Amino acid sequence: MKKHIFLLALLTLALSISGIQAQVKVGYINPQAVLEQLPERDAIERKLTELIELKEAEFNTREEEFLSQVRSLQERVQAESISEDELSRQRGLLEQQQEELYELIETQQMEVQRRQQELLQPVLVSIDEAIEEVAVQLGLDYVLNELTSDGEMILLFVSADGKNTLNITNRVVEKLK
């Protein structure tokens, strides 16, 4: 008897949960598609490209100086015009400069990433606000991201009707224009 009551309670709970789930309204969005359609994107890309080109030029100058010193040392070694002590000291200096070049690359990459975040932050806030406005207008309970950060699909299936009614990407783009 207890077993039947437990099964009945479990069945009732399952039915009530499925009834609740039927009332949940879900939408989805492709934030990358929104970002690609924003007019601010071009200005952000231009600023980042300028920064990257500046950093590359700085690195290339330092790298060329380093390579020049390497060539000079090689010439002195081939001409046998350098002592072993001096050769050892010069190699140590070159190793130190090479390490500094690696550190420069890392520092520049972090600087570009930081600048990218600074430039994108206001845009991302605007996108979030537009998503919220559209979700409230449509009475959505949840808005899912269509893709992972790696570009893999999260939504493995969306019905034809769902593609028309659940995808809010274009509505968010319109809200941002």
BELKAHU-V924592 format. One record per residue. N is the residue number from 1. PSI is psi as a letter, one per 30 degrees, with the letter a starting at -180 (999 if undefined). OMEGA is omega in whole degrees, -180 to 180 (none if undefined). NEAR is the number of other ideal C-beta (glycine too) atoms within 8 Angstrom. Layout:
# BELKAHU-V924592
N&PSI&OMEGA&NEAR + N&PSI&OMEGA&NEAR
This chain:
# BELKAHU-V924592
1&e&179&4 + 2&e&180&5 + 3&e&180&6 + 4&e&179&7 + 5&e&179&8 + 6&e&179&8 + 7&e&178&8 + 8&e&179&8 + 9&e&179&8 + 10&e&178&8 + 11&e&178&8 + 12&e&178&8 + 13&e&180&8 + 14&e&179&8 + 15&e&180&8 + 16&e&178&8 + 17&e&180&8 + 18&e&176&8 + 19&e&178&8 + 20&e&-179&8 + 21&e&-179&7 + 22&f&-178&6 + 23&f&-178&6 + 24&k&178&8 + 25&k&-176&9 + 26&k&173&10 + 27&l&176&14 + 28&l&-175&13 + 29&l&172&14 + 30&j&-176&11 + 31&e&179&8 + 32&e&178&8 + 33&e&177&9 + 34&e&-178&15 + 35&e&-179&10 + 36&f&-177&7 + 37&f&-178&7 + 38&k&179&10 + 39&f&180&6 + 40&f&-176&7 + 41&e&-179&11 + 42&e&180&7 + 43&e&179&8 + 44&e&179&12 + 45&e&180&8 + 46&e&179&8 + 47&e&179&10 + 48&e&178&12 + 49&e&177&8 + 50&e&179&8 + 51&e&180&11 + 52&e&179&9 + 53&e&178&8 + 54&e&-179&8 + 55&e&177&11 + 56&e&179&8 + 57&e&178&8 + 58&e&180&10 + 59&e&-179&12 + 60&e&178&8 + 61&e&-180&8 + 62&e&180&11 + 63&e&180&9 + 64&e&176&8 + 65&e&179&8 + 66&e&-179&12 + 67&e&177&8 + 68&e&178&8 + 69&e&177&11 + 70&e&180&9 + 71&e&180&8 + 72&e&179&8 + 73&e&178&13 + 74&e&179&8 + 75&e&180&8 + 76&e&178&9 + 77&e&-180&9 + 78&e&179&6 + 79&f&-179&6 + 80&h&180&5 + 81&g&-179&4 + 82&k&179&9 + 83&l&179&5 + 84&e&180&5 + 85&e&179&6 + 86&e&178&8 + 87&e&179&11 + 88&e&180&8 + 89&e&180&8 + 90&e&177&10 + 91&e&177&9 + 92&e&178&8 + 93&e&180&9 + 94&e&177&12 + 95&e&178&8 + 96&e&179&8 + 97&e&178&10 + 98&e&177&9 + 99&e&178&8 + 100&e&176&9 + 101&e&177&12 + 102&e&179&8 + 103&e&178&8 + 104&e&179&11 + 105&e&-179&9 + 106&e&-180&8 + 107&e&-180&8 + 108&e&178&11 + 109&e&179&8 + 110&e&179&8 + 111&e&178&10 + 112&e&179&12 + 113&e&179&8 + 114&e&180&8 + 115&e&178&11 + 116&e&178&10 + 117&e&179&8 + 118&e&-178&7 + 119&e&-177&11 + 120&f&-174&9 + 121&e&180&8 + 122&e&179&7 + 123&e&-180&13 + 124&e&176&8 + 125&e&179&8 + 126&e&179&9 + 127&e&179&13 + 128&e&180&8 + 129&e&179&8 + 130&e&177&12 + 131&e&-179&12 + 132&e&180&8 + 133&e&-180&9 + 134&e&180&14 + 135&e&179&11 + 136&e&179&8 + 137&e&-178&6 + 138&f&-180&10 + 139&h&-179&6 + 140&k&175&12 + 141&e&-178&6 + 142&k&171&8 + 143&k&-179&10 + 144&l&173&10 + 145&k&-177&9 + 146&f&-175&11 + 147&l&172&10 + 148&l&179&8 + 149&f&177&4 + 150&g&180&4 + 151&g&179&6 + 152&k&-179&6 + 153&k&172&7 + 154&e&-179&9 + 155&j&-177&8 + 156&f&177&4 + 157&k&172&4 + 158&k&-180&8 + 159&l&179&6 + 160&e&178&5 + 161&e&180&6 + 162&e&178&9 + 163&e&-180&9 + 164&e&-173&7 + 165&f&-175&6 + 166&f&-179&10 + 167&j&-176&14 + 168&g&-177&15 + 169&e&-177&11 + 170&e&178&7 + 171&e&179&9 + 172&e&178&14 + 173&e&179&12 + 174&e&-180&7 + 175&e&-178&9 + 176&f&-178&10 + 177&999&none&5
